[in-house]
Amino acid sequence: MAEGTDDRALPATEELILARRALDSGELSHAADHVAAALARAPTLPEVHETLARLAAASGDGGIDLFPLQHHTFVGAVVARAHLLAAAGRPADGLDLLVAATAHAPGADWAGVPWVTSPELAERLGPEQAARVLMQVCAAVPDPVPPPNRSALAPYLTLARNAITVHPEHALLLGTASALARRVEEIPLAVRWASRGVRAAPSKMGEVWLGYALRSAGRTREALAALRRAVEHDPDDLAVYADIAGTLADHGRLEAALGWIERALARNPSFDCAVHTAHRLRFLRDGAVRHLVALADFIRDHPDDSHEHGDLAECCRGRPWLGQLTPVAPARGTSGQPGTGHDGTQPPPRTTPPPPSAEAARRLRELAHPAWPHPPAAYDAAVGLATLDLADLLGLLAHPPETPQTALGRVLAGQDPALWLRCVQVWTCLGLLHHRTDEPWADSTRRRVLVELAREVPEVAEAALFALVTAAWVDPSVRRDVAELVAERLAAARHHQLPNAASLAHLALATPDLDPETTTTARTLAGVTPGQRRGALRALLRRLLPPWRTRPRGTP
């Protein structure tokens, strides 16, 4: 489906003027284009619908064929066809198209028209069709729906109310209506409808809908009881086990949560919801990064999971190097030019790279950020720098672009000017990971340059090490090599009592396959990170970042 709005498009009123002129001239196709454009700009404007009705009458066959569905159909044309299908006695088909438009642009009031909210529609649809439409709406929107988009779903909630008035004991209808009500934060209504559905016809899905509604209402004990009853209905639905485990963990009952997830894994060791939840809970239990690395490996090896999970991002969020920069400023200086090495020696003099190209600086400004969902996501994002040559990448380190004049740039500059420099260094080094990826790792340019930076350029050493650690996350074959490099750098930092030893310790704790002795050392050093600075950065990032958490994990 093509985009629904365009800032360069004409206002709806002007589109209507052009549509009417085309109608008067008998140019029905041109009129249809302008009506579709007007609908996209003002989907509930009465004058738009009046013109659409005129167009339908002028076509002689209801006008539906004037808005054909193609591979990339303009959203306004989809909505116009939906209204005409309803007028032609095919409201279910029309609702399907409106839901598609809602999925495309959830904030637009595509369904806010009389035929959708009319009580007669519920009678014509029947309970099964109404439930199917509500399920489609639930699948098309986030859970929960962001507050600005909730009013656009009000017509669908009205449809649910009308359908339940006509069919008050239809369990499937009540359950799907509850799911929609919960998504728009109508929690008491969601609980009431789900409870009625379970009373009308107890079922696994009915108990799941009830459990979700009760959980949203803060009635955790009752929610868990409903989800356990769902398991009794269908012991093979392992997604419910994962939901029970997640709910228990959210309320501090970690061991009980792990028990449920182990039960699920015993039935199917590769079931995606169970695997994601298990690794998250194990990480919460002992803080060992190996659980998150194993989860990242599972995600890489199973790209066709049943639905999107946010467990890895949830675990990494706010944690040093796993999901964000540490607040420690670079060791010395303000650029990537060499100073005293991390082993206390003076590295050989180097020629300062020339400044980067304007294009390199532009790409870096668009990409650099103090946080990322998790290391593999940071690696994927840095592919935007993949086509830069080595001179440009080194130039970005030696001549960091100025802080961008954006909201993010202003916040970083106001909070701590060194943060932007660290952003530049981290993302440039991630860009180096994408340099000549056809070269075998051991003798590759990307490894050689990053190792050299980590050993000889203290201002960039942490960023270079983070890039190497990220390489280990995405490529198991390099883990031993990277772990040895990180252990070497941490030992040097500890021996020479460098001021960034705590930050390096956090980086070591994010390293796959780190040896136990270095892990113990890193945990000791990480405990001396100044809490005040760490707290300040976390507060800053809460202002800047969207929530990556996508729970609840189930699909109802």
LOLUM-119332 format. One record per residue (C-alpha): residue in one letter; x, y, z. Coordinates in steps of 0.25 Angstrom, whole numbers, plus 5000, padded with zeros to 4 digits. Layout:
% LOLUM-119332
[A; [X; Y; Z]];
...
% end
This chain:
% LOLUM-119332
[M; [5000; 5000; 5000]];
[A; [5005; 5014; 4996]];
[E; [5007; 5025; 5006]];
[G; [4994; 5031; 5011]];
[T; [4998; 5046; 5013]];
[D; [5009; 5055; 5006]];
[D; [5012; 5069; 5011]];
[R; [5013; 5073; 4997]];
[A; [4999; 5069; 4994]];
[L; [4987; 5078; 4992]];
[P; [4978; 5081; 5004]];
[A; [4965; 5072; 5003]];
[T; [4956; 5084; 4999]];
[E; [4965; 5087; 4987]];
[E; [4965; 5072; 4983]];
[L; [4950; 5072; 4984]];
[I; [4949; 5084; 4975]];
[L; [4957; 5077; 4965]];
[A; [4949; 5064; 4967]];
[R; [4936; 5072; 4964]];
[R; [4942; 5078; 4952]];
[A; [4946; 5065; 4946]];
[L; [4932; 5059; 4949]];
[D; [4926; 5070; 4942]];
[S; [4935; 5067; 4930]];
[G; [4932; 5053; 4930]];
[E; [4946; 5049; 4934]];
[L; [4943; 5039; 4944]];
[S; [4957; 5033; 4946]];
[H; [4962; 5047; 4949]];
[A; [4951; 5050; 4958]];
[A; [4954; 5037; 4966]];
[D; [4968; 5040; 4967]];
[H; [4965; 5053; 4974]];
[V; [4954; 5047; 4983]];
[A; [4964; 5037; 4988]];
[A; [4974; 5048; 4991]];
[A; [4963; 5056; 4998]];
[L; [4960; 5043; 5006]];
[A; [4974; 5041; 5010]];
[R; [4975; 5055; 5015]];
[A; [4961; 5056; 5022]];
[P; [4955; 5042; 5023]];
[T; [4943; 5047; 5031]];
[L; [4940; 5060; 5024]];
[P; [4925; 5059; 5020]];
[E; [4928; 5067; 5007]];
[V; [4938; 5056; 5003]];
[H; [4927; 5045; 5004]];
[E; [4917; 5053; 4997]];
[T; [4926; 5054; 4985]];
[L; [4929; 5040; 4986]];
[A; [4914; 5037; 4985]];
[R; [4913; 5046; 4973]];
[L; [4924; 5038; 4966]];
[A; [4918; 5025; 4969]];
[A; [4905; 5029; 4963]];
[A; [4911; 5035; 4951]];
[S; [4919; 5022; 4948]];
[G; [4906; 5014; 4947]];
[D; [4912; 5002; 4954]];
[G; [4915; 5007; 4968]];
[G; [4928; 5012; 4965]];
[I; [4936; 5001; 4971]];
[D; [4944; 4998; 4958]];
[L; [4949; 5012; 4959]];
[F; [4958; 5008; 4971]];
[P; [4964; 4995; 4967]];
[L; [4973; 4988; 4976]];
[Q; [4988; 4986; 4971]];
[H; [5001; 4983; 4977]];
[H; [5003; 4997; 4982]];
[T; [4990; 5003; 4984]];
[F; [4989; 5017; 4989]];
[V; [4982; 5017; 5003]];
[G; [4972; 5027; 4999]];
[A; [4967; 5018; 4988]];
[V; [4967; 5006; 4997]];
[V; [4958; 5014; 5007]];
[A; [4949; 5019; 4995]];
[R; [4947; 5005; 4990]];
[A; [4944; 5000; 5005]];
[H; [4932; 5011; 5006]];
[L; [4927; 5007; 4992]];
[L; [4927; 4992; 4995]];
[A; [4919; 4995; 5008]];
[A; [4909; 5003; 5000]];
[A; [4908; 4992; 4990]];
[G; [4904; 4982; 5001]];
[R; [4917; 4976; 5004]];
[P; [4921; 4983; 5018]];
[A; [4930; 4971; 5022]];
[D; [4939; 4973; 5010]];
[G; [4939; 4988; 5012]];
[L; [4943; 4986; 5027]];
[D; [4955; 4977; 5022]];
[L; [4960; 4989; 5014]];
[L; [4958; 4999; 5025]];
[V; [4966; 4990; 5035]];
[A; [4977; 4989; 5024]];
[A; [4977; 5004; 5024]];
[T; [4978; 5005; 5039]];
[A; [4989; 4995; 5039]];
[H; [4996; 5004; 5029]];
[A; [4994; 5017; 5037]];
[P; [4988; 5014; 5051]];
[G; [4986; 5029; 5055]];
[A; [4976; 5032; 5043]];
[D; [4961; 5031; 5046]];
[W; [4959; 5022; 5034]];
[A; [4947; 5016; 5041]];
[G; [4940; 5028; 5047]];
[V; [4928; 5028; 5037]];
[P; [4913; 5025; 5040]];
[W; [4912; 5011; 5033]];
[V; [4923; 5006; 5042]];
[T; [4917; 5011; 5055]];
[S; [4903; 5008; 5052]];
[P; [4896; 4997; 5060]];
[E; [4890; 4991; 5047]];
[L; [4904; 4987; 5043]];
[A; [4906; 4978; 5055]];
[E; [4893; 4971; 5051]];
[R; [4897; 4969; 5036]];
[L; [4911; 4964; 5039]];
[G; [4908; 4953; 5049]];
[P; [4916; 4949; 5061]];
[E; [4927; 4941; 5054]];
[Q; [4930; 4952; 5044]];
[A; [4930; 4963; 5054]];
[A; [4940; 4955; 5063]];
[R; [4949; 4953; 5051]];
[V; [4949; 4968; 5048]];
[L; [4953; 4971; 5062]];
[M; [4964; 4960; 5062]];
[Q; [4969; 4967; 5049]];
[V; [4969; 4981; 5056]];
[C; [4976; 4975; 5068]];
[A; [4987; 4969; 5059]];
[A; [4989; 4982; 5052]];
[V; [4992; 4991; 5064]];
[P; [5002; 4991; 5075]];
[D; [4999; 4986; 5089]];
[P; [4996; 4995; 5096]];
[V; [4992; 5005; 5085]];
[P; [4999; 5019; 5087]];
[P; [4990; 5029; 5093]];
[P; [4990; 5038; 5081]];
[N; [4985; 5027; 5072]];
[R; [4974; 5021; 5081]];
[S; [4963; 5031; 5077]];
[A; [4964; 5025; 5062]];
[L; [4960; 5011; 5068]];
[A; [4948; 5016; 5075]];
[P; [4939; 5013; 5063]];
[Y; [4944; 4998; 5064]];
[L; [4941; 4998; 5079]];
[T; [4927; 5003; 5075]];
[L; [4925; 4992; 5066]];
[A; [4929; 4982; 5077]];
[R; [4919; 4988; 5086]];
[N; [4908; 4988; 5076]];
[A; [4911; 4973; 5072]];
[I; [4911; 4969; 5087]];
[T; [4898; 4976; 5089]];
[V; [4892; 4967; 5077]];
[H; [4900; 4954; 5081]];
[P; [4902; 4956; 5097]];
[E; [4907; 4941; 5099]];
[H; [4916; 4939; 5087]];
[A; [4929; 4935; 5094]];
[L; [4938; 4938; 5082]];
[L; [4932; 4951; 5080]];
[L; [4934; 4955; 5094]];
[G; [4948; 4950; 5095]];
[T; [4953; 4958; 5082]];
[A; [4945; 4970; 5087]];
[S; [4952; 4969; 5101]];
[A; [4966; 4968; 5093]];
[L; [4962; 4981; 5086]];
[A; [4957; 4988; 5098]];
[R; [4970; 4985; 5106]];
[R; [4979; 4990; 5095]];
[V; [4972; 5004; 5096]];
[E; [4973; 5004; 5111]];
[E; [4958; 5001; 5113]];
[I; [4963; 4991; 5124]];
[P; [4950; 4989; 5132]];
[L; [4942; 4987; 5120]];
[A; [4952; 4977; 5115]];
[V; [4951; 4969; 5128]];
[R; [4936; 4970; 5127]];
[W; [4935; 4965; 5113]];
[A; [4946; 4954; 5115]];
[S; [4939; 4949; 5128]];
[R; [4926; 4948; 5120]];
[G; [4932; 4940; 5109]];
[V; [4938; 4930; 5118]];
[R; [4925; 4928; 5125]];
[A; [4918; 4926; 5112]];
[A; [4928; 4916; 5107]];
[P; [4941; 4912; 5115]];
[S; [4952; 4911; 5105]];
[K; [4967; 4912; 5104]];
[M; [4966; 4926; 5097]];
[G; [4955; 4931; 5106]];
[E; [4964; 4928; 5118]];
[V; [4976; 4935; 5111]];
[W; [4968; 4947; 5107]];
[L; [4963; 4948; 5122]];
[G; [4977; 4946; 5127]];
[Y; [4982; 4957; 5119]];
[A; [4971; 4966; 5123]];
[L; [4973; 4963; 5138]];
[R; [4988; 4965; 5137]];
[S; [4986; 4979; 5131]];
[A; [4976; 4982; 5142]];
[G; [4987; 4979; 5152]];
[R; [4980; 4966; 5157]];
[T; [4992; 4957; 5156]];
[R; [4987; 4945; 5164]];
[E; [4974; 4944; 5156]];
[A; [4982; 4946; 5143]];
[L; [4991; 4935; 5146]];
[A; [4979; 4926; 5150]];
[A; [4973; 4929; 5137]];
[L; [4986; 4926; 5129]];
[R; [4988; 4913; 5137]];
[R; [4973; 4909; 5133]];
[A; [4977; 4912; 5118]];
[V; [4989; 4902; 5120]];
[E; [4979; 4891; 5125]];
[H; [4971; 4893; 5112]];
[D; [4983; 4892; 5103]];
[P; [4996; 4887; 5110]];
[D; [5003; 4888; 5096]];
[D; [5001; 4903; 5095]];
[L; [5015; 4907; 5100]];
[A; [5013; 4922; 5097]];
[V; [5004; 4922; 5110]];
[Y; [5015; 4916; 5118]];
[A; [5024; 4927; 5114]];
[D; [5013; 4937; 5117]];
[I; [5012; 4931; 5131]];
[A; [5027; 4931; 5133]];
[G; [5028; 4946; 5129]];
[T; [5016; 4950; 5138]];
[L; [5023; 4943; 5150]];
[A; [5036; 4949; 5147]];
[D; [5030; 4963; 5146]];
[H; [5025; 4961; 5160]];
[G; [5038; 4956; 5166]];
[R; [5035; 4941; 5166]];
[L; [5047; 4937; 5157]];
[E; [5049; 4923; 5162]];
[A; [5035; 4920; 5159]];
[A; [5036; 4927; 5145]];
[L; [5048; 4918; 5142]];
[G; [5040; 4906; 5146]];
[W; [5029; 4909; 5136]];
[I; [5039; 4912; 5125]];
[E; [5047; 4899; 5127]];
[R; [5034; 4891; 5126]];
[A; [5031; 4898; 5112]];
[L; [5046; 4895; 5108]];
[A; [5044; 4880; 5112]];
[R; [5032; 4879; 5102]];
[N; [5039; 4887; 5091]];
[P; [5054; 4892; 5093]];
[S; [5053; 4901; 5080]];
[F; [5040; 4907; 5082]];
[D; [5043; 4922; 5080]];
[C; [5035; 4929; 5091]];
[A; [5040; 4919; 5101]];
[V; [5055; 4920; 5097]];
[H; [5054; 4936; 5097]];
[T; [5047; 4936; 5111]];
[A; [5057; 4925; 5117]];
[H; [5069; 4933; 5113]];
[R; [5064; 4946; 5118]];
[L; [5060; 4940; 5131]];
[R; [5073; 4933; 5133]];
[F; [5080; 4946; 5130]];
[L; [5072; 4953; 5141]];
[R; [5075; 4941; 5151]];
[D; [5091; 4942; 5150]];
[G; [5094; 4954; 5140]];
[A; [5103; 4945; 5131]];
[V; [5104; 4950; 5117]];
[R; [5105; 4936; 5112]];
[H; [5090; 4935; 5113]];
[L; [5088; 4948; 5104]];
[V; [5099; 4943; 5094]];
[A; [5092; 4930; 5093]];
[L; [5079; 4937; 5090]];
[A; [5085; 4945; 5080]];
[D; [5091; 4933; 5073]];
[F; [5077; 4927; 5074]];
[I; [5071; 4939; 5067]];
[R; [5081; 4939; 5056]];
[D; [5079; 4924; 5054]];
[H; [5064; 4925; 5054]];
[P; [5060; 4937; 5045]];
[D; [5046; 4932; 5043]];
[D; [5041; 4933; 5058]];
[S; [5026; 4933; 5059]];
[H; [5026; 4947; 5064]];
[E; [5035; 4958; 5068]];
[H; [5041; 4957; 5082]];
[G; [5047; 4968; 5090]];
[D; [5054; 4960; 5101]];
[L; [5068; 4963; 5096]];
[A; [5066; 4978; 5095]];
[E; [5059; 4978; 5108]];
[C; [5071; 4971; 5115]];
[C; [5081; 4980; 5109]];
[R; [5074; 4993; 5111]];
[G; [5081; 5003; 5120]];
[R; [5093; 4994; 5122]];
[P; [5107; 4999; 5119]];
[W; [5112; 4994; 5105]];
[L; [5100; 4984; 5104]];
[G; [5090; 4995; 5101]];
[Q; [5097; 5009; 5103]];
[L; [5110; 5016; 5105]];
[T; [5117; 5017; 5118]];
[P; [5117; 5031; 5124]];
[V; [5132; 5031; 5126]];
[A; [5139; 5042; 5117]];
[P; [5150; 5038; 5107]];
[A; [5163; 5036; 5113]];
[R; [5170; 5048; 5108]];
[G; [5169; 5058; 5097]];
[T; [5157; 5061; 5088]];
[S; [5160; 5053; 5076]];
[G; [5165; 5040; 5071]];
[Q; [5180; 5044; 5070]];
[P; [5190; 5036; 5077]];
[G; [5194; 5038; 5091]];
[T; [5200; 5029; 5102]];
[G; [5197; 5015; 5099]];
[H; [5189; 5006; 5109]];
[D; [5201; 4999; 5113]];
[G; [5208; 5011; 5118]];
[T; [5217; 5013; 5106]];
[Q; [5218; 5023; 5095]];
[P; [5213; 5018; 5081]];
[P; [5221; 5022; 5069]];
[P; [5217; 5035; 5063]];
[R; [5206; 5035; 5052]];
[T; [5201; 5043; 5041]];
[T; [5188; 5050; 5044]];
[P; [5177; 5045; 5034]];
[P; [5171; 5056; 5026]];
[P; [5157; 5061; 5029]];
[P; [5146; 5052; 5024]];
[S; [5137; 5055; 5013]];
[A; [5124; 5063; 5015]];
[E; [5116; 5051; 5011]];
[A; [5123; 5042; 5022]];
[A; [5121; 5053; 5032]];
[R; [5106; 5054; 5028]];
[R; [5104; 5039; 5029]];
[L; [5111; 5038; 5043]];
[R; [5102; 5050; 5048]];
[E; [5089; 5042; 5044]];
[L; [5094; 5029; 5050]];
[A; [5101; 5033; 5063]];
[H; [5093; 5031; 5076]];
[P; [5097; 5028; 5090]];
[A; [5089; 5015; 5091]];
[W; [5085; 5003; 5083]];
[P; [5075; 4992; 5085]];
[H; [5086; 4981; 5086]];
[P; [5100; 4979; 5080]];
[P; [5095; 4971; 5068]];
[A; [5085; 4983; 5065]];
[A; [5096; 4993; 5066]];
[Y; [5104; 4984; 5056]];
[D; [5093; 4984; 5046]];
[A; [5090; 4999; 5048]];
[A; [5105; 5002; 5045]];
[V; [5103; 4996; 5031]];
[G; [5100; 5010; 5026]];
[L; [5115; 5013; 5027]];
[A; [5119; 5001; 5019]];
[T; [5122; 5008; 5006]];
[L; [5131; 5018; 5013]];
[D; [5146; 5016; 5010]];
[L; [5156; 5014; 5020]];
[A; [5162; 5028; 5019]];
[D; [5148; 5034; 5022]];
[L; [5146; 5025; 5034]];
[L; [5159; 5029; 5040]];
[G; [5156; 5043; 5036]];
[L; [5144; 5043; 5045]];
[L; [5152; 5038; 5057]];
[A; [5163; 5049; 5055]];
[H; [5153; 5060; 5051]];
[P; [5140; 5057; 5058]];
[P; [5128; 5064; 5052]];
[E; [5122; 5075; 5060]];
[T; [5110; 5072; 5069]];
[P; [5097; 5072; 5059]];
[Q; [5087; 5083; 5061]];
[T; [5076; 5073; 5064]];
[A; [5068; 5071; 5077]];
[L; [5078; 5059; 5080]];
[G; [5090; 5068; 5078]];
[R; [5085; 5079; 5086]];
[V; [5082; 5069; 5098]];
[L; [5095; 5063; 5097]];
[A; [5103; 5076; 5096]];
[G; [5095; 5081; 5108]];
[Q; [5097; 5069; 5116]];
[D; [5112; 5065; 5114]];
[P; [5119; 5070; 5101]];
[A; [5128; 5058; 5102]];
[L; [5116; 5049; 5099]];
[W; [5115; 5053; 5085]];
[L; [5130; 5050; 5083]];
[R; [5128; 5036; 5088]];
[C; [5116; 5034; 5079]];
[V; [5125; 5038; 5067]];
[Q; [5136; 5028; 5072]];
[V; [5126; 5016; 5075]];
[W; [5119; 5017; 5062]];
[T; [5131; 5020; 5053]];
[C; [5137; 5007; 5059]];
[L; [5125; 4999; 5056]];
[G; [5126; 5005; 5042]];
[L; [5140; 4999; 5042]];
[L; [5134; 4985; 5044]];
[H; [5127; 4986; 5031]];
[H; [5140; 4990; 5023]];
[R; [5144; 4979; 5014]];
[T; [5136; 4968; 5020]];
[D; [5140; 4958; 5009]];
[E; [5154; 4958; 5016]];
[P; [5156; 4946; 5025]];
[W; [5156; 4951; 5040]];
[A; [5169; 4947; 5045]];
[D; [5177; 4955; 5034]];
[S; [5166; 4965; 5031]];
[T; [5168; 4980; 5030]];
[R; [5156; 4983; 5039]];
[R; [5162; 4974; 5050]];
[R; [5176; 4980; 5048]];
[V; [5171; 4994; 5049]];
[L; [5162; 4992; 5061]];
[V; [5173; 4985; 5069]];
[E; [5183; 4996; 5066]];
[L; [5173; 5006; 5071]];
[A; [5170; 4998; 5083]];
[R; [5184; 4997; 5087]];
[E; [5191; 5010; 5082]];
[V; [5180; 5021; 5082]];
[P; [5174; 5022; 5096]];
[E; [5164; 5032; 5092]];
[V; [5157; 5022; 5083]];
[A; [5161; 5009; 5090]];
[E; [5148; 5007; 5096]];
[A; [5140; 5009; 5084]];
[A; [5150; 5000; 5076]];
[L; [5148; 4989; 5086]];
[F; [5133; 4990; 5086]];
[A; [5133; 4988; 5071]];
[L; [5142; 4976; 5073]];
[V; [5132; 4971; 5084]];
[T; [5121; 4973; 5074]];
[A; [5128; 4965; 5064]];
[A; [5128; 4954; 5074]];
[W; [5113; 4955; 5076]];
[V; [5110; 4953; 5062]];
[D; [5121; 4943; 5058]];
[P; [5124; 4932; 5067]];
[S; [5137; 4928; 5060]];
[V; [5144; 4941; 5065]];
[R; [5139; 4940; 5080]];
[R; [5152; 4934; 5085]];
[D; [5161; 4944; 5078]];
[V; [5153; 4956; 5083]];
[A; [5152; 4950; 5097]];
[E; [5167; 4949; 5098]];
[L; [5168; 4963; 5093]];
[V; [5158; 4969; 5103]];
[A; [5165; 4961; 5114]];
[E; [5179; 4967; 5110]];
[R; [5173; 4981; 5110]];
[L; [5166; 4980; 5123]];
[A; [5179; 4974; 5130]];
[A; [5187; 4986; 5124]];
[A; [5176; 4996; 5129]];
[R; [5176; 4990; 5143]];
[H; [5192; 4989; 5144]];
[H; [5193; 5004; 5140]];
[Q; [5181; 5008; 5148]];
[L; [5175; 5015; 5136]];
[P; [5163; 5024; 5139]];
[N; [5154; 5017; 5130]];
[A; [5157; 5003; 5136]];
[A; [5142; 5002; 5141]];
[S; [5137; 5005; 5127]];
[L; [5146; 4994; 5121]];
[A; [5141; 4985; 5132]];
[H; [5127; 4987; 5127]];
[L; [5131; 4985; 5113]];
[A; [5138; 4972; 5117]];
[L; [5125; 4967; 5124]];
[A; [5118; 4969; 5110]];
[T; [5129; 4960; 5103]];
[P; [5125; 4946; 5099]];
[D; [5133; 4935; 5104]];
[L; [5141; 4943; 5113]];
[D; [5150; 4934; 5122]];
[P; [5145; 4932; 5137]];
[E; [5157; 4939; 5143]];
[T; [5156; 4952; 5135]];
[T; [5141; 4951; 5137]];
[T; [5143; 4952; 5152]];
[T; [5153; 4963; 5151]];
[A; [5143; 4971; 5142]];
[R; [5132; 4969; 5152]];
[T; [5141; 4975; 5163]];
[L; [5145; 4987; 5155]];
[A; [5131; 4990; 5149]];
[G; [5127; 4992; 5164]];
[V; [5135; 5005; 5165]];
[T; [5127; 5012; 5153]];
[P; [5123; 5025; 5159]];
[G; [5108; 5023; 5161]];
[Q; [5104; 5038; 5160]];
[R; [5109; 5039; 5146]];
[R; [5103; 5026; 5142]];
[G; [5090; 5030; 5147]];
[A; [5090; 5043; 5140]];
[L; [5093; 5036; 5127]];
[R; [5081; 5027; 5129]];
[A; [5072; 5038; 5132]];
[L; [5077; 5045; 5119]];
[L; [5074; 5032; 5111]];
[R; [5060; 5030; 5117]];
[R; [5057; 5044; 5111]];
[L; [5063; 5040; 5097]];
[L; [5059; 5026; 5095]];
[P; [5046; 5019; 5091]];
[P; [5043; 5007; 5099]];
[W; [5048; 4994; 5092]];
[R; [5039; 4985; 5101]];
[T; [5029; 4978; 5092]];
[R; [5022; 4970; 5103]];
[P; [5012; 4964; 5106]];
[R; [5018; 4953; 5096]];
[G; [5005; 4946; 5092]];
[T; [4997; 4949; 5080]];
[P; [4983; 4950; 5085]];
% end
